[in-house]
Amino acid sequence: MKTITLNNNTSFESMIQKKMQTQIKKLMVLALLAFAAFAAFAQTYQPNISILNLRLSDGAAFKVFIDGQQAGGTGTVAKFNSTQGEHYLQVYRIGKSWGYETMDNAFRGNVVLTGNAEAFATVYPDMQKIKFDNILALNTTPQFGHNKPIICYYPQRPNLHGDVIQTAYTHCNETLVIPQATVAPQPMCMSEFNQLKQTIDHAGFESTRLSIFKQALPYNYFTSAQVRDLMDMFWFESTKLEMAKLAYPKTVDQNNYYIVNNGFNFSSSVNALGEYVAMR
């Protein structure tokens, strides 16, 4: 049996205190390591990440500014990440005049980026419009060590002046987000759509009916047939046309939007809607 000999300066209480202090120090070290790991995870894991791919309709080189800050350099195709929500986007088409670089405005306006998604958009400089061609859902499984921003520019083909923009390829942390499936908006279900129609029908003034539709517009999508059905809820041709223009961007089957023309009484309204759709 082992015998513990205590001198005058040693006691069981002091030994227990030393052991407790040692355990506390170990716990503090573990806590610091856990906090450091969590901080690294928080910097890497971005659940609300949104990736935007841009190109110009004519294939020219361009520069991009998001919320007043330039994103990357010059290229014919741009890919970068941002946070979800509304952002102010500026796109400038790059050209040359008398040997100097020129920047012509291609698009300025607010865009809404969906969280956990990758969007592909085309900018039409002549119309200064932007059209979202496709949106993909993302797998946001965190990958440690890949927390650099995604900014890639690919010099694919010469611009209109015959110059190939030689821009550096920036490595993308593609392992951070992986496209999984197309995000397809769903139109209003029949019960909700009928409830919207009843609410509009109870309004006695045309302006009030249009206001009710505008209230429902930001939160819902429609089919072309639903838009055509809603047009019968309005009396004036001008209101029908305004409502049809407002509903077009929120229509899931825009290829069938020609059936909306059956709700007009005048060919001028059909022509006006056709010109509007062509500009989108």
Steps between C-alpha positions, in 0.01 A plus 500: 500500500631843404536740788459873452709703735393857563732762636399805688446709183288243320140398561224311324321829438795650310535187284131509410524870413794435267313221324192722458712782359656259251156376390372857463797590281433198278134595467593858409739377229229272357251786507741727311564230240126445456441875460777524240350208306155660513640833377669325207175320424302825511737666254483204264135403523279752324145360498363806320761510226383604154705458182438715194626420150487791253558546130409760239266407219757611240792319667695819568731551798364681804557604859265446793435706812287371788376749757761748377795258524670356193476119484807358327657630182401504133370200308232369267347275767493575873425280797500619858328436831303735721241488775133440439266795471485820299818650352575796275666368184698703248627344178724693260580383148870544422611636165772712340497845347814666360710247685336560838274270696137606519231392743145515369208439732342161431279470806433682825239390747407285795501122479379249758726199553356179640680339793660156453467535124707564187347731241591538132407836350545681168536877471362669188701825461281649226189473718689534831311198628603190691331162461547205734529194276525231767527451877653194664473386859826454687627240743652712777693223676794685662848422372774616735787686342290639212382834630636724223246700298397360164612744231579351160541666163538290188640663180298296251493692173601835349285804555355713221840669448674168440686512831515203730486619859776307679384479859639278771303193597424509870458158661140442609411305810253289305504239777319744728182495296379236257198547272230249584167578339317776317295728721165527325248748644153359550183687398220572743294196594135503402366580848734796551434624146123488554542687827696772317225526239232532769696774675538693175133447415389653831681828419270760350758717324734410215798661672430300816486176302835573341650586839388163639666322209820697555499393866487133401751530215833502694418178687338285230551358152234439235432297191406669174148362539472655849611837366241474224237415763596798717466739209124444505498649851576846353276724293729745323733409216785707643477316831497162326817595312676625813406187690622274216836681492541471875418129499734396216825483707318285760354255247644148506406407141590812307506297178118486525453868573341558159168376642485817710427693180150347501413726793544823302234680302736703280790398279701796629515334842620175341776690322599686816527178700699335219751784497531482879562124496761539225691747717520267799 
